[in-house]
Amino acid sequence: MGDVGGGVCTGESVGGGTDVWSSSGPAAADHLVVMVHGILGSTADWKFAADQFVRMLPDKVIVHCSERNMYGLTLDGVDVMGERLAEEVTEVINKWPNLRRISFIAHSVGGLVARYAIGRLYRPPERKSLEDPLDTVCDDSKRGTICSLQAMNFITVATPHLGSRGNKQVPFLLGVTAIEKVASCVIHWIFRRTGKHLFLTDDDEGKPPLLQRMVEDCDDLHFMSALQAFKRRVVYSNVGYDLVKLFSKLNDIKDIVGWRTSCIRRNSELPKWEDSLSEKYPHIVCEEYSAGSRNDKCACDSLMNDDCDVLEEKLVTGLTRLSWERVDVSFHNISIQRFAAHSVIQVKDPLMHSEGADVIQHMIDHFLLA
């Protein structure tokens, strides 16, 4: 255990990983915040955010930075990583007996991994509601739990919820359809099984792509019931410049995520935005709350056009049956860092990506504790 200053202590968690808590001791904190890194990432990616959460919410939260899927292990597939994360979270919960609540904050592909993991960790309510399981539930007694803890905030940051195969979903492919089609065929050469999941080309035992299965409760994996259990579901998205170096050493390759897939919107639903006038959140350019929709009809069933990807539409339709808070972020006005927006939005490196600190502040200010 070590004191990193500013009232923050860190220690190695069960099986590795990093736990962060107030220097006054973890005994009073009853809310576990699990932070999950993206592809080829590590526990260090969330260090800045973890420290800020504990400093600003002292004696309220214990932050666990996940380590079970670091570096090359992130190429093993969303499902394999999700199972590892579920096991890791269970071990952490067993370590801290005072816990009563749980939240997840996940970056990039880590958001998909977290969605898979909560599907495994979900526990249904003792008395099953007779209502449609995807109706809005206000009574906490009718909500399920995550490993017997009350589910509070499920937050993703630049996560490709709709995958990466659609038009303009991967910015560096420039929206050129031919290049996008080739990429979907060869992406597994670089990103292996995870690449297949992202481009929706997996067909394990003839099953639909994993991301499609994850918009329903599937066998013993309660993907949507688990998402519904959280009081808040929030997506932070870069409106542009989600670019990083691609053609370098493998360890320097990072995933890049388009606006539409990370905010769970259709092209026609992307808002027009203007530069922020807020001094506190200078890079937050749009905030929106959308209630869940019970319309299960896929728009592409009735609209035949080249811009409509039927599989992507199924993902949008499935996920938007639940309510979402959407926070759109722009780093267009900063010079060099805007091209590393995918890292800046989570302040992966406090020295290089400091412009994203207001996004972390926004998360903390709106974080639901109880």
Sine and cosine of phi, psi and omega as CSV:
sin_phi,cos_phi,sin_psi,cos_psi,sin_omega,cos_omega
0.00,0.00,0.60,-0.80,0.03,-1.00
-0.60,-0.80,0.52,-0.86,0.07,-1.00
-0.99,-0.11,0.89,-0.45,-0.04,-1.00
-1.00,-0.04,0.10,1.00,0.03,-1.00
1.00,-0.05,0.30,-0.95,0.03,-1.00
0.92,0.39,0.40,0.92,0.03,-1.00
0.99,0.17,0.35,0.94,-0.06,-1.00
-0.87,-0.50,0.73,-0.68,0.09,-1.00
-0.89,-0.46,0.53,-0.85,0.06,-1.00
-0.79,-0.61,0.44,-0.90,0.05,-1.00
-0.40,-0.92,0.40,-0.92,0.04,-1.00
-0.97,0.25,0.72,-0.69,-0.03,-1.00
-1.00,0.03,-0.02,-1.00,0.03,-1.00
-0.88,0.48,0.80,-0.59,0.03,-1.00
0.94,0.33,0.28,0.96,-0.02,-1.00
0.96,-0.27,-0.33,-0.94,-0.05,-1.00
0.97,0.23,0.02,-1.00,-0.05,-1.00
-0.75,-0.66,0.80,-0.60,0.12,-0.99
-0.97,-0.24,0.65,-0.76,-0.01,-1.00
-0.79,-0.62,0.75,-0.66,0.00,-1.00
-0.52,-0.85,0.14,-0.99,-0.01,-1.00
-0.92,0.38,0.59,-0.81,-0.03,-1.00
-0.92,0.39,-0.23,0.97,0.07,-1.00
-0.97,0.23,-0.10,0.99,0.06,-1.00
0.91,-0.42,0.50,-0.87,-0.05,-1.00
-0.99,0.10,-0.08,1.00,-0.15,-0.99
-0.86,0.51,-0.60,0.80,-0.08,-1.00
-0.98,0.18,-0.37,0.93,-0.07,-1.00
-0.98,0.22,0.75,-0.66,-0.01,-1.00
-0.83,-0.56,0.18,0.98,-0.09,-1.00
-0.86,-0.51,0.90,-0.43,0.03,-1.00
-1.00,-0.02,0.79,-0.61,0.08,-1.00
-0.93,-0.38,0.90,-0.43,-0.01,-1.00
-0.99,-0.15,0.87,-0.50,0.02,-1.00
-0.96,-0.28,0.78,-0.63,-0.12,-0.99
-0.86,-0.50,0.80,-0.60,-0.02,-1.00
-0.99,0.14,0.13,-0.99,0.01,-1.00
-1.00,-0.10,-0.29,-0.96,-0.11,-0.99
-0.91,0.42,0.69,-0.73,-0.04,-1.00
0.85,0.52,0.37,0.93,-0.04,-1.00
-1.00,-0.10,-0.11,-0.99,-0.02,-1.00
-0.47,-0.88,0.05,-1.00,0.02,-1.00
-0.86,0.51,-0.48,0.88,-0.06,-1.00
-0.91,0.42,-0.37,0.93,-0.07,-1.00
-0.89,0.46,-0.48,0.88,-0.04,-1.00
-0.96,-0.27,0.19,0.98,-0.10,-1.00
-0.85,0.52,-0.73,0.68,-0.02,-1.00
-0.86,0.51,-0.76,0.65,-0.03,-1.00
-0.90,0.44,-0.66,0.76,0.00,-1.00
-0.87,0.49,-0.71,0.70,0.02,-1.00
-0.89,0.46,-0.67,0.75,-0.01,-1.00
-0.91,0.42,-0.66,0.75,0.01,-1.00
-0.86,0.50,-0.71,0.70,-0.05,-1.00
-0.95,0.32,-0.61,0.79,0.03,-1.00
-0.90,0.43,-0.64,0.77,-0.10,-0.99
-1.00,-0.02,-0.28,0.96,0.06,-1.00
-0.81,-0.59,0.85,0.52,-0.08,-1.00
-0.89,0.46,0.62,-0.78,0.02,-1.00
0.88,0.48,0.22,0.98,0.01,-1.00
-0.95,-0.31,-0.61,0.80,-0.12,-0.99
-0.76,-0.65,0.48,-0.88,0.26,-0.97
-0.91,-0.43,0.81,-0.59,-0.03,-1.00
-0.97,-0.23,0.76,-0.65,0.09,-1.00
-0.91,-0.42,0.87,-0.49,0.08,-1.00
-1.00,-0.04,0.92,-0.39,-0.12,-0.99
-0.89,0.45,0.57,-0.82,-0.02,-1.00
-0.75,-0.67,-0.06,1.00,-0.17,-0.99
-0.95,0.32,-0.25,0.97,-0.07,-1.00
-0.81,-0.58,0.59,0.80,-0.12,-0.99
-0.97,0.26,0.43,-0.90,0.15,-0.99
0.80,0.60,-0.82,-0.58,-0.10,-1.00
-0.90,0.44,-0.35,0.94,0.02,-1.00
-0.92,0.40,-0.29,0.96,0.02,-1.00
-0.96,0.28,-0.08,1.00,0.01,-1.00
-1.00,-0.08,0.03,1.00,-0.11,-0.99
-0.99,0.16,-0.14,0.99,0.00,-1.00
0.92,-0.40,0.53,-0.84,-0.03,-1.00
-0.88,0.48,-0.64,0.77,-0.04,-1.00
-0.93,0.36,-0.70,0.71,0.02,-1.00
-0.89,0.46,-0.71,0.71,0.03,-1.00
-0.90,0.44,-0.62,0.79,0.00,-1.00
-0.89,0.45,-0.63,0.77,0.04,-1.00
-0.91,0.41,-0.66,0.75,0.03,-1.00
-0.89,0.45,-0.68,0.73,-0.02,-1.00
-0.90,0.43,-0.65,0.76,0.01,-1.00
-0.87,0.49,-0.67,0.74,0.03,-1.00
-0.91,0.42,-0.66,0.75,0.00,-1.00
-0.90,0.44,-0.71,0.70,-0.02,-1.00
-0.89,0.45,-0.65,0.76,0.03,-1.00
-0.86,0.51,-0.67,0.74,0.01,-1.00
-0.91,0.42,-0.64,0.77,0.01,-1.00
-0.91,0.41,-0.68,0.73,0.01,-1.00
-0.88,0.48,-0.64,0.76,0.02,-1.00
-0.92,0.40,-0.42,0.91,0.00,-1.00
-0.96,0.27,-0.53,0.85,-0.09,-1.00
-0.91,-0.40,1.00,-0.02,-0.11,-0.99
-0.93,0.37,-0.29,0.96,-0.04,-1.00
-0.99,0.12,-0.05,1.00,-0.09,-1.00
-0.91,0.40,0.65,-0.76,0.05,-1.00
-0.79,-0.61,-0.37,0.93,-0.10,-1.00
-0.71,-0.70,0.37,-0.93,-0.01,-1.00
-0.58,-0.82,0.60,-0.80,0.09,-1.00
-0.68,-0.73,0.39,-0.92,0.06,-1.00
-0.82,-0.57,0.66,-0.75,0.15,-0.99
-0.76,-0.65,0.88,-0.47,-0.16,-0.99
-0.73,-0.69,0.62,-0.78,-0.02,-1.00
-0.96,-0.28,0.71,-0.71,0.15,-0.99
0.83,0.56,-0.74,-0.67,-0.02,-1.00
-0.85,0.52,-0.41,0.91,0.05,-1.00
-0.84,0.54,-0.47,0.88,0.05,-1.00
-0.91,0.42,-0.62,0.78,0.05,-1.00
-0.93,0.35,-0.63,0.77,0.03,-1.00
-0.88,0.47,-0.68,0.74,0.01,-1.00
-0.91,0.42,-0.63,0.78,0.05,-1.00
-0.88,0.47,-0.64,0.77,0.04,-1.00
-0.91,0.41,-0.71,0.70,-0.07,-1.00
-0.88,0.47,-0.67,0.74,-0.01,-1.00
-0.93,0.37,-0.47,0.88,0.10,-0.99
-0.88,0.47,-0.55,0.83,0.06,-1.00
-0.98,0.22,-0.58,0.82,-0.11,-0.99
-1.00,0.06,-0.16,0.99,-0.09,-1.00
-0.90,0.44,0.67,-0.74,0.11,-0.99
-0.84,-0.54,0.85,-0.52,-0.04,-1.00
-0.93,0.37,0.38,-0.93,0.05,-1.00
-0.91,0.43,0.39,-0.92,-0.04,-1.00
-0.88,0.48,-0.63,0.78,0.04,-1.00
-0.92,-0.40,0.94,-0.33,-0.04,-1.00
-0.92,0.40,0.78,-0.63,0.05,-1.00
-0.92,0.39,0.59,-0.81,0.03,-1.00
-0.99,0.16,-0.13,0.99,0.00,-1.00
-0.97,0.24,0.25,-0.97,0.12,-0.99
-0.80,0.60,0.79,-0.61,-0.07,-1.00
-0.89,0.46,-0.24,0.97,0.01,-1.00
-0.97,-0.24,0.17,0.98,0.16,-0.99
-0.93,0.37,0.37,-0.93,0.08,-1.00
-0.93,0.36,0.77,-0.64,-0.02,-1.00
-0.93,-0.36,0.88,-0.48,0.00,-1.00
-0.99,-0.14,-0.46,0.89,-0.01,-1.00
-0.99,0.14,0.90,-0.43,-0.05,-1.00
-0.87,0.50,-0.47,0.88,-0.01,-1.00
-0.93,0.37,-0.31,0.95,0.00,-1.00
-0.99,-0.12,-0.06,1.00,0.05,-1.00
-1.00,0.09,0.51,-0.86,0.18,-0.98
-0.98,0.22,-0.01,-1.00,0.02,-1.00
-0.81,-0.59,0.21,-0.98,0.12,-0.99
-0.95,-0.31,0.96,-0.27,-0.04,-1.00
0.80,0.60,0.67,0.75,0.04,-1.00
0.95,0.30,0.14,0.99,0.08,-1.00
-0.97,-0.24,0.53,-0.85,0.04,-1.00
-0.93,0.37,0.79,-0.62,-0.06,-1.00
-1.00,0.05,0.83,-0.56,-0.13,-0.99
-0.94,-0.35,-0.95,0.32,-0.08,-1.00
-0.87,-0.50,0.77,-0.63,0.15,-0.99
-0.88,-0.48,0.96,-0.28,-0.16,-0.99
-0.87,-0.49,0.79,-0.61,0.10,-0.99
-0.88,-0.48,0.51,-0.86,-0.07,-1.00
-0.80,-0.61,0.93,-0.37,0.00,-1.00
0.81,0.59,0.77,0.64,-0.01,-1.00
-0.98,-0.19,0.73,-0.68,-0.01,-1.00
-0.99,0.14,0.96,0.28,-0.06,-1.00
-0.89,0.46,-0.48,0.88,-0.02,-1.00
-0.99,-0.14,0.23,0.97,-0.06,-1.00
0.98,0.18,-0.16,-0.99,-0.08,-1.00
-0.82,-0.57,0.22,0.97,-0.12,-0.99
-1.00,-0.03,-0.33,0.95,-0.08,-1.00
-0.94,0.33,0.20,-0.98,0.00,-1.00
-0.88,0.47,0.81,-0.59,0.04,-1.00
0.92,0.40,0.32,0.95,0.05,-1.00
-0.98,0.21,-0.40,0.92,0.08,-1.00
-0.89,-0.45,0.98,-0.22,-0.16,-0.99
-0.82,0.58,-0.60,0.80,-0.11,-0.99
-0.95,0.31,-0.19,0.98,0.08,-1.00
-0.99,0.12,-0.03,1.00,0.18,-0.98
0.90,0.43,0.26,0.96,0.03,-1.00
0.96,0.29,0.21,0.98,0.01,-1.00
-0.99,0.13,0.91,-0.41,-0.13,-0.99
-0.84,0.54,-0.69,0.73,-0.04,-1.00
-0.88,0.48,-0.67,0.74,0.02,-1.00
-0.92,0.40,-0.64,0.77,0.00,-1.00
-0.89,0.45,-0.63,0.78,0.02,-1.00
-0.92,0.39,-0.66,0.75,0.04,-1.00
-0.90,0.44,-0.67,0.74,-0.02,-1.00
-0.86,0.52,-0.64,0.77,-0.02,-1.00
-0.91,0.41,-0.40,0.92,-0.01,-1.00
-1.00,0.06,-0.42,0.91,-0.11,-0.99
-0.90,-0.44,-0.07,1.00,-0.10,-0.99
-0.86,0.51,-0.49,0.87,-0.03,-1.00
-0.93,0.37,-0.28,0.96,0.08,-1.00
-0.91,0.42,-0.51,0.86,-0.02,-1.00
-0.99,-0.15,-0.79,0.61,-0.12,-0.99
-0.98,-0.22,0.17,0.98,0.14,-0.99
0.77,0.64,-0.70,-0.71,-0.10,-1.00
-0.89,0.46,-0.60,0.80,0.04,-1.00
-0.88,0.48,-0.63,0.78,0.05,-1.00
-0.87,0.48,-0.64,0.77,0.04,-1.00
-0.89,0.45,-0.65,0.76,0.03,-1.00
-0.90,0.43,-0.66,0.75,-0.02,-1.00
-0.92,0.40,-0.61,0.80,-0.02,-1.00
-0.99,-0.11,0.17,0.99,0.13,-0.99
0.85,0.53,0.59,0.81,0.01,-1.00
-0.96,-0.28,0.05,1.00,0.03,-1.00
-0.97,0.23,0.58,-0.81,0.03,-1.00
-0.57,-0.83,0.82,0.57,-0.04,-1.00
-0.83,0.56,0.88,-0.47,0.05,-1.00
0.79,0.61,0.57,0.82,0.03,-1.00
0.97,0.23,0.14,0.99,0.00,-1.00
-0.98,0.21,0.36,-0.93,0.12,-0.99
-0.88,0.48,0.30,-0.95,0.05,-1.00
-0.81,0.59,0.54,-0.84,-0.07,-1.00
-0.83,0.56,-0.70,0.72,-0.04,-1.00
-0.89,0.45,-0.51,0.86,0.08,-1.00
-0.94,0.35,-0.66,0.75,0.03,-1.00
-0.91,0.42,-0.45,0.89,-0.07,-1.00
-0.98,0.18,0.03,1.00,0.12,-0.99
-0.99,-0.17,0.26,0.97,0.11,-0.99
-0.64,-0.77,0.29,-0.96,0.25,-0.97
-0.97,0.24,0.78,-0.62,-0.18,-0.98
-0.78,-0.62,0.94,-0.33,-0.02,-1.00
0.83,0.56,-0.86,-0.52,-0.02,-1.00
-0.99,-0.11,0.24,0.97,0.04,-1.00
-0.94,-0.34,0.94,-0.35,-0.12,-0.99
-1.00,-0.09,0.92,0.39,-0.14,-0.99
-0.86,0.52,-0.79,0.62,-0.09,-1.00
-0.98,0.18,-0.58,0.82,0.08,-1.00
-0.88,0.47,-0.60,0.80,0.03,-1.00
-0.92,0.40,-0.70,0.72,0.05,-1.00
-0.88,0.48,-0.66,0.75,-0.01,-1.00
-0.90,0.44,-0.48,0.88,-0.05,-1.00
-0.90,0.44,-0.43,0.90,-0.03,-1.00
-0.97,0.25,0.64,-0.77,0.02,-1.00
-0.94,0.35,-0.49,0.87,0.04,-1.00
-0.73,-0.68,0.63,-0.78,0.18,-0.98
-0.81,-0.59,0.84,-0.54,-0.15,-0.99
-0.75,-0.66,0.69,-0.72,0.10,-0.99
-0.86,-0.52,0.82,-0.58,0.14,-0.99
-0.98,-0.18,0.75,-0.66,-0.11,-0.99
-0.69,-0.73,0.62,-0.78,0.16,-0.99
-0.99,0.14,0.77,-0.64,0.01,-1.00
-0.98,0.21,-0.23,0.97,0.02,-1.00
-0.02,-1.00,0.11,-0.99,0.02,-1.00
0.87,0.49,0.52,0.86,0.08,-1.00
-0.99,0.11,0.90,0.43,-0.10,-0.99
-0.84,-0.54,0.60,-0.80,0.13,-0.99
-0.58,-0.81,0.12,-0.99,-0.04,-1.00
-0.89,0.46,0.74,-0.67,-0.01,-1.00
-0.94,-0.33,-0.62,0.78,-0.14,-0.99
-0.98,-0.20,0.99,0.16,0.01,-1.00
-0.44,-0.90,-0.29,-0.96,0.03,-1.00
-0.87,0.50,0.47,-0.88,-0.02,-1.00
-0.82,0.57,-0.62,0.79,-0.03,-1.00
-0.92,0.39,-0.28,0.96,0.01,-1.00
-0.99,-0.12,-0.10,1.00,0.00,-1.00
-0.97,0.22,0.76,-0.65,0.04,-1.00
-0.81,-0.59,0.46,-0.89,0.03,-1.00
-0.96,0.28,0.45,-0.89,0.04,-1.00
-0.78,-0.63,0.63,-0.78,-0.24,-0.97
-0.75,-0.66,0.78,-0.63,0.03,-1.00
-0.96,0.27,0.25,-0.97,-0.07,-1.00
-0.92,0.40,-0.74,0.67,-0.12,-0.99
-0.87,0.49,-0.70,0.71,-0.07,-1.00
-0.95,0.31,-0.49,0.87,-0.03,-1.00
-1.00,0.10,-0.34,0.94,0.00,-1.00
-0.96,-0.28,0.01,1.00,0.05,-1.00
0.83,0.55,0.82,0.57,0.08,-1.00
-0.77,-0.64,0.36,-0.93,0.20,-0.98
-0.99,0.12,0.29,-0.96,0.02,-1.00
-0.81,0.58,-0.67,0.74,-0.05,-1.00
-0.94,0.35,-0.23,0.97,-0.05,-1.00
-0.99,-0.17,-0.09,1.00,0.02,-1.00
-0.92,0.40,0.81,-0.58,-0.08,-1.00
-0.98,0.20,0.44,-0.90,0.19,-0.98
-0.98,0.21,0.66,-0.75,-0.08,-1.00
-0.75,-0.66,0.39,-0.92,0.06,-1.00
-0.79,-0.62,0.32,-0.95,0.02,-1.00
-0.84,0.54,0.61,-0.80,-0.03,-1.00
-0.92,0.39,0.60,-0.80,0.09,-1.00
-0.97,-0.26,0.06,1.00,-0.03,-1.00
-0.99,0.14,0.76,-0.65,0.07,-1.00
-0.97,0.26,-0.54,0.84,-0.04,-1.00
-0.97,0.23,-0.61,0.79,-0.02,-1.00
-0.81,-0.59,0.95,0.32,-0.12,-0.99
-0.92,0.40,-0.25,0.97,-0.04,-1.00
-0.94,-0.34,0.03,1.00,0.09,-1.00
-1.00,0.05,0.92,-0.39,-0.12,-0.99
-0.96,-0.29,-0.23,0.97,0.01,-1.00
-0.35,-0.94,0.70,-0.72,0.10,-0.99
-0.77,-0.63,0.67,-0.74,-0.11,-0.99
-0.51,-0.86,0.64,-0.77,0.14,-0.99
-0.91,-0.42,0.75,-0.66,0.04,-1.00
-0.83,-0.55,0.79,-0.61,0.05,-1.00
-0.96,0.29,0.40,-0.92,0.02,-1.00
-0.92,0.39,0.55,-0.84,0.01,-1.00
-0.94,-0.34,0.67,-0.74,0.02,-1.00
-1.00,-0.06,0.09,1.00,0.00,-1.00
-0.98,0.19,0.97,-0.24,-0.02,-1.00
-1.00,0.05,-0.05,1.00,-0.04,-1.00
-0.97,0.26,0.81,-0.59,0.01,-1.00
-0.96,0.28,0.79,-0.61,-0.04,-1.00
-0.86,0.52,-0.51,0.86,-0.03,-1.00
-0.95,0.30,-0.20,0.98,0.07,-1.00
-0.92,0.40,-0.46,0.89,-0.06,-1.00
-0.91,-0.41,-0.23,0.97,-0.02,-1.00
-0.92,-0.39,0.88,-0.47,0.01,-1.00
-0.96,-0.28,0.97,-0.23,0.05,-1.00
-0.44,-0.90,0.31,-0.95,-0.12,-0.99
-0.94,0.35,-0.35,0.94,-0.07,-1.00
-1.00,0.06,-0.08,1.00,-0.10,-0.99
-0.98,-0.21,0.92,-0.38,0.08,-1.00
-1.00,-0.06,0.90,-0.43,-0.12,-0.99
-0.87,0.50,-0.69,0.73,-0.02,-1.00
-0.92,0.39,-0.67,0.74,0.05,-1.00
-0.88,0.47,-0.63,0.77,0.01,-1.00
-0.89,0.45,-0.59,0.81,0.05,-1.00
-0.89,0.45,-0.61,0.79,0.02,-1.00
-0.93,0.38,-0.69,0.72,0.03,-1.00
-0.87,0.49,-0.76,0.65,-0.03,-1.00
-0.86,0.50,-0.68,0.73,-0.01,-1.00
-0.91,0.41,-0.73,0.68,-0.07,-1.00
-0.94,0.33,-0.55,0.84,-0.07,-1.00
-0.99,0.11,0.14,0.99,0.22,-0.98
-0.93,0.36,-0.32,0.95,0.08,-1.00
-0.97,-0.23,0.36,-0.93,0.06,-1.00
-0.97,0.23,0.51,-0.86,0.02,-1.00
-0.63,-0.78,0.58,-0.81,0.25,-0.97
-0.99,-0.16,0.76,-0.65,-0.01,-1.00
-0.89,-0.45,0.76,-0.65,0.01,-1.00
-0.82,-0.58,0.92,-0.40,-0.03,-1.00
-0.99,-0.13,0.69,-0.73,-0.16,-0.99
-0.82,-0.57,0.65,-0.76,0.05,-1.00
-0.74,-0.68,0.73,-0.68,0.11,-0.99
-0.90,-0.43,0.47,0.88,-0.06,-1.00
-0.88,0.47,-0.51,0.86,-0.11,-0.99
-1.00,0.05,-0.02,1.00,0.09,-1.00
-0.98,-0.20,0.57,-0.82,-0.22,-0.98
-0.93,0.37,-0.98,0.18,-0.14,-0.99
-0.99,0.15,-0.64,0.77,-0.14,-0.99
-0.91,0.41,-0.32,0.95,-0.03,-1.00
-0.89,0.45,-0.45,0.89,0.00,-1.00
-0.98,0.20,-0.14,0.99,0.08,-1.00
-0.90,-0.43,0.54,0.84,-0.09,-1.00
-0.84,0.54,-0.50,0.86,-0.03,-1.00
-0.90,0.44,-0.49,0.87,0.06,-1.00
-1.00,-0.06,-0.56,0.83,-0.02,-1.00
-0.89,0.45,-0.60,0.80,-0.10,-1.00
-0.89,0.45,-0.37,0.93,0.06,-1.00
-0.93,-0.37,0.05,1.00,-0.07,-1.00
0.79,0.61,0.85,0.53,-0.03,-1.00
-0.87,0.49,-0.64,0.77,0.07,-1.00
-0.83,-0.56,0.92,-0.40,-0.08,-1.00
-0.85,0.53,-0.47,0.88,0.00,-1.00
-0.98,0.18,-0.69,0.73,-0.07,-1.00
-1.00,0.05,-0.44,0.90,-0.16,-0.99
-0.85,-0.53,0.53,0.85,-0.11,-0.99
-0.91,0.42,-0.38,0.92,-0.04,-1.00
-0.88,0.47,-0.33,0.94,-0.02,-1.00
-1.00,0.08,0.08,1.00,-0.07,-1.00
-0.87,0.49,-0.51,0.86,0.00,-1.00
-0.94,0.35,-0.44,0.90,0.06,-1.00
-0.93,0.36,-0.68,0.73,0.06,-1.00
-0.89,0.45,-0.65,0.76,0.03,-1.00
-0.88,0.48,-0.65,0.76,0.03,-1.00
-0.88,0.48,-0.67,0.74,0.04,-1.00
-0.86,0.52,-0.73,0.69,-0.05,-1.00
-0.91,0.41,-0.70,0.71,-0.03,-1.00
-0.89,0.46,-0.49,0.87,-0.05,-1.00
-0.97,-0.25,0.12,0.99,-0.08,-1.00
-0.95,0.31,0.76,-0.66,-0.01,-1.00
-1.00,-0.01,0.89,-0.46,-0.06,-1.00
-1.00,0.01,-0.57,0.82,-0.05,-1.00
-0.48,-0.87,0.00,0.00,0.00,0.00
